[in-house]
Amino acid sequence: MARKTRGGGPAVVAASVAVLLVAGGAVFMARGGDDGGTDGAGADAVAPDGEVLTGLWRTGAVPAGEPPREMAVPRVWATDDVVTGVLASGLRGYDPATGEELWALTAPDRIGAPCVAAPAPNGQGVGAVVHRDEDGACSVVSAVDTRAGELLWSLPLSAEAAGEAAVTVGDEVITVDTGSAAVVQRFSAAGEELPLPEVPGGAECGPLAEWTHSADHLLAISSCGVAGDVGQVTAFDADSGQELWTASATSEVATGPVSIVSDEPLAVLARQRVVTFGDDGRVVADAAPAEGGVGLAAAWTLAREPAVVIGGTAPHSSEYLEVLVGVDPATGEELWQRELPQFAVAIGSGDGLALALWASGTIDAPAFHLVRVAADTGRTAPEARLPADAGTPVPENAGRPAPLTVLNGTLYVLAEPRDAEGQVRIEAYRLLPE
């Protein structure tokens, strides 16, 4: 049985237009109150003047496709060699310097329509997606060489991916959690299916284990004993499958849901607590980092290094990402907290920064404002804005706002042009030094 690794996140906007609500001709960001309505707090919000980011390039608009509900597409993968747009219509690679299209793996000719994508490719530029088969089911996993624009291999999954499905890519192994189908599978770089590691405890523990994973680690959380009342957690190396340690599970980890938020040190978010493990599995920290009633969501993990940054809901809201919280993974303690002027329509990280976009303006002329926070110190850079003709950020469907990526001082935004409904493009902007 597979633990829902992307669970626990509040639902957010499901389409780009849903984040823009009209009130008397003005656009404001809705905040859910106790009664589930909107309090109109942003109706008259006027963003402070800030630097307008310099546009470097924009790709041509391409069809967005129709992703399955609540699954992790679209995404932007950025490396030194290529910027890849992962859309429901396929994958396209672009030159990081010019935005020129280098290759395309479009659905359904060269790959099925992607349903779920890994957060990022590995160090060799290999990414992974789960995509539709000939019958339209999200039941095929494929490895893609983003440098060459080649489909390396495709293999069927044992169950159709759905809901909170997740894919991670290590140096040598691709791991797929099919989500609500409760199946976890591992595949080698060459496309060979690998067995799950054996969980210590035999029949009392192994068959009942629930799994969560990152690019570096696999965790098996078991309820052992005759009555199933003994919590156990086992860590494995994600690539080799070698057991690293087995230890007793805290009550929060044993009852879950559990998501890995840091690999070095290994730390998880479980029931609003960050639990950090030592090299021997001993719990070295167990803390509730979010102060003031902020509700953290693992699906809103923006950054893992140099500190963990997790998005959360404000005390007056149970639905939207309005707060960023920096967490020391070694202690589980809060390093800093930043409340956004309005809820985030896009989030991401890179270059040691956590980033969020919020919106103001009118329905015909929205403005998008960039908040940049140093992940380790919480220092906030002067606010910046996207140009007036920027497209509208396109949300993910997995309980998250739109994806933002930063690499080498360049911000990449997946956006819908305002004059091309159903089309998307990648926009690149230069981030000035703080």
ZIURLIN-V913319 format. One record per residue. RES is the residue in one small letter. NEAR is the number of other C-alpha atoms within 10 Angstrom. D_CENTER is the distance of its C-alpha to the mean C-alpha in Angstrom with 2 decimals. Layout:
[[RES;NEAR;D_CENTER] [RES;NEAR;D_CENTER]]
This chain:
[[m;17;22.29] [a;21;18.53] [r;26;16.71] [k;24;13.88] [t;25;11.06] [r;26;8.55] [g;20;11.56] [g;23;12.96] [g;22;10.88] [p;20;13.36] [a;17;13.61] [v;21;13.34] [v;21;14.87] [a;19;15.01] [a;15;16.66] [s;17;17.12] [v;13;20.63] [a;13;19.76] [v;21;18.67] [l;21;22.13] [l;17;24.92] [v;14;28.52] [a;13;30.99] [g;8;34.29] [g;12;32.95] [a;19;30.29] [v;24;26.56] [f;27;24.99] [m;26;21.71] [a;23;22.33] [r;24;21.89] [g;18;22.50] [g;15;25.60] [d;12;27.09] [d;8;28.63] [g;11;25.45] [g;11;26.89] [t;14;26.28] [d;16;28.07] [g;16;28.25] [a;13;27.43] [g;19;26.12] [a;20;28.85] [d;13;30.87] [a;17;28.24] [v;13;29.14] [a;18;26.84] [p;11;28.62] [d;11;29.69] [g;13;27.55] [e;16;27.27] [v;16;26.48] [l;18;24.22] [t;14;26.02] [g;16;24.77] [l;16;24.98] [w;17;24.49] [r;19;23.13] [t;17;22.84] [g;14;24.89] [a;16;23.52] [v;17;22.65] [p;16;22.14] [a;20;18.73] [g;17;19.63] [e;14;18.96] [p;20;15.73] [p;20;16.12] [r;15;15.39] [e;20;12.19] [m;24;10.62] [a;31;7.63] [v;28;9.81] [p;27;10.37] [r;26;8.68] [v;25;10.68] [w;24;11.56] [a;25;14.10] [t;19;16.79] [d;12;20.37] [d;15;21.67] [v;23;19.63] [v;26;16.96] [t;28;15.60] [g;23;14.62] [v;26;13.16] [l;28;14.67] [a;25;16.29] [s;23;19.48] [g;25;18.73] [l;25;17.66] [r;21;19.44] [g;25;19.89] [y;23;21.29] [d;16;23.35] [p;21;21.59] [a;14;25.01] [t;12;26.17] [g;19;23.53] [e;15;25.95] [e;16;24.69] [l;16;25.24] [w;18;24.47] [a;17;23.21] [l;20;22.32] [t;17;22.80] [a;18;22.87] [p;15;25.11] [d;9;27.41] [r;13;25.51] [i;21;22.49] [g;26;21.64] [a;30;19.30] [p;33;15.67] [c;32;13.98] [v;35;10.87] [a;29;9.62] [a;24;8.62] [p;21;5.96] [a;21;9.39] [p;24;13.06] [n;20;15.33] [g;11;18.19] [q;13;20.36] [g;20;18.16] [v;24;17.57] [g;26;14.48] [a;29;14.21] [v;31;13.82] [v;31;15.22] [h;29;17.56] [r;24;20.56] [d;18;23.96] [e;12;27.29] [d;7;27.42] [g;10;24.08] [a;17;22.39] [c;25;18.88] [s;22;20.59] [v;23;20.55] [v;28;18.40] [s;22;19.06] [a;24;18.77] [v;20;18.97] [d;17;20.68] [t;27;19.14] [r;19;22.13] [a;14;24.67] [g;20;22.88] [e;15;24.05] [l;17;23.01] [l;15;23.86] [w;15;24.06] [s;17;23.13] [l;15;23.74] [p;15;23.85] [l;19;21.88] [s;13;23.98] [a;19;22.35] [e;21;20.52] [a;28;16.75] [a;22;15.95] [g;20;14.08] [e;24;11.32] [a;29;11.65] [a;28;9.48] [v;27;10.58] [t;25;10.92] [v;30;13.56] [g;23;16.04] [d;17;19.18] [e;16;21.12] [v;24;19.29] [i;30;16.60] [t;28;15.54] [v;27;14.75] [d;29;14.43] [t;29;15.78] [g;24;14.75] [s;17;17.69] [a;18;19.96] [a;19;19.77] [v;20;20.08] [v;25;18.56] [q;18;19.83] [r;23;20.03] [f;22;21.26] [s;18;22.96] [a;18;22.57] [a;11;25.74] [g;17;24.50] [e;12;26.31] [e;17;25.00] [l;14;25.14] [p;11;26.03] [l;17;24.00] [p;18;25.61] [e;16;28.45] [v;24;27.80] [p;18;30.74] [g;14;32.96] [g;10;33.87] [a;11;34.29] [e;18;33.79] [c;23;30.18] [g;19;28.73] [p;15;28.84] [l;17;27.23] [a;20;24.29] [e;25;20.74] [w;25;18.07] [t;25;14.66] [h;26;13.40] [s;24;11.66] [a;24;12.99] [d;20;15.98] [h;23;16.80] [l;24;17.68] [l;27;18.76] [a;27;21.34] [i;30;22.20] [s;29;25.69] [s;22;28.30] [c;21;31.50] [g;14;35.16] [v;9;37.53] [a;8;36.13] [g;12;32.49] [d;11;32.52] [v;17;31.72] [g;20;28.08] [q;23;27.13] [v;23;24.05] [t;22;24.18] [a;27;22.04] [f;22;22.21] [d;19;21.42] [a;26;18.82] [d;21;20.97] [s;13;24.46] [g;18;24.02] [q;14;26.40] [e;17;26.60] [l;15;25.97] [w;17;27.20] [t;20;27.81] [a;16;28.27] [s;17;28.74] [a;20;25.71] [t;17;25.70] [s;12;25.97] [e;18;22.44] [v;23;21.05] [a;20;23.64] [t;15;22.85] [g;19;19.02] [p;21;16.38] [v;30;15.06] [s;28;11.72] [i;26;11.99] [v;29;10.91] [s;26;13.43] [d;17;15.41] [e;15;18.31] [p;15;19.56] [l;19;18.01] [a;26;16.72] [v;26;15.11] [l;28;14.41] [a;25;16.97] [r;21;18.56] [q;20;17.82] [r;20;19.17] [v;30;17.90] [v;27;20.00] [t;27;20.68] [f;22;22.68] [g;15;25.38] [d;12;26.30] [d;11;28.53] [g;18;26.16] [r;14;27.88] [v;16;25.87] [v;14;26.33] [a;17;24.44] [d;21;23.60] [a;15;22.88] [a;17;21.52] [p;22;20.15] [a;25;19.60] [e;13;23.01] [g;9;24.57] [g;11;22.98] [v;24;19.35] [g;23;17.10] [l;28;13.91] [a;24;10.91] [a;26;8.78] [a;22;6.03] [w;23;6.44] [t;27;6.52] [l;26;7.07] [a;25;9.43] [r;23;11.17] [e;21;14.39] [p;18;17.09] [a;23;16.00] [v;24;13.11] [v;35;11.88] [i;26;10.60] [g;31;10.95] [g;28;13.72] [t;24;16.35] [a;23;19.78] [p;15;22.84] [h;13;24.21] [s;22;21.15] [s;19;19.26] [e;22;16.96] [y;26;15.36] [l;33;13.30] [e;24;16.31] [v;24;16.21] [l;30;14.54] [v;25;15.73] [g;29;16.31] [v;28;17.10] [d;24;19.37] [p;28;18.10] [a;21;21.75] [t;19;23.08] [g;24;20.33] [e;19;21.95] [e;19;20.75] [l;20;21.33] [w;19;20.90] [q;20;19.77] [r;16;19.47] [e;16;19.91] [l;16;18.99] [p;20;21.92] [q;22;20.18] [f;25;16.90] [a;27;13.97] [v;29;13.68] [a;25;11.06] [i;25;8.96] [g;24;8.05] [s;25;10.06] [g;22;12.75] [d;16;16.43] [g;18;16.19] [l;26;15.05] [a;33;12.60] [l;27;12.84] [a;28;13.13] [l;27;15.29] [w;23;17.74] [a;27;20.54] [s;23;24.30] [g;19;27.32] [t;18;28.64] [i;16;27.46] [d;10;29.27] [a;14;28.20] [p;19;24.90] [a;23;23.96] [f;24;20.52] [h;26;20.47] [l;23;18.27] [v;22;17.91] [r;23;17.53] [v;23;17.67] [a;20;18.51] [a;30;16.19] [d;20;19.27] [t;14;21.90] [g;20;20.40] [r;14;22.66] [t;16;21.87] [a;15;22.95] [p;14;25.09] [e;16;23.31] [a;21;23.04] [r;22;23.00] [l;20;22.13] [p;16;25.41] [a;11;27.08] [d;11;26.60] [a;20;22.83] [g;23;21.05] [t;22;18.94] [p;26;15.14] [v;27;13.80] [p;28;11.18] [e;24;8.66] [n;24;10.46] [a;28;8.22] [g;26;9.15] [r;28;7.26] [p;29;9.26] [a;29;9.57] [p;28;7.70] [l;24;9.92] [t;23;10.87] [v;25;13.95] [l;18;16.23] [n;12;19.91] [g;13;20.31] [t;20;19.04] [l;23;16.44] [y;25;15.03] [v;28;14.40] [l;28;14.14] [a;23;16.88] [e;24;19.55] [p;20;23.05] [r;15;25.13] [d;8;27.92] [a;12;26.07] [e;11;24.53] [g;14;22.43] [q;16;21.98] [v;25;19.16] [r;21;19.37] [i;25;17.64] [e;21;19.23] [a;24;19.70] [y;20;21.00] [r;16;22.65] [l;19;21.69] [l;12;24.99] [p;6;25.49] [e;8;25.51]]
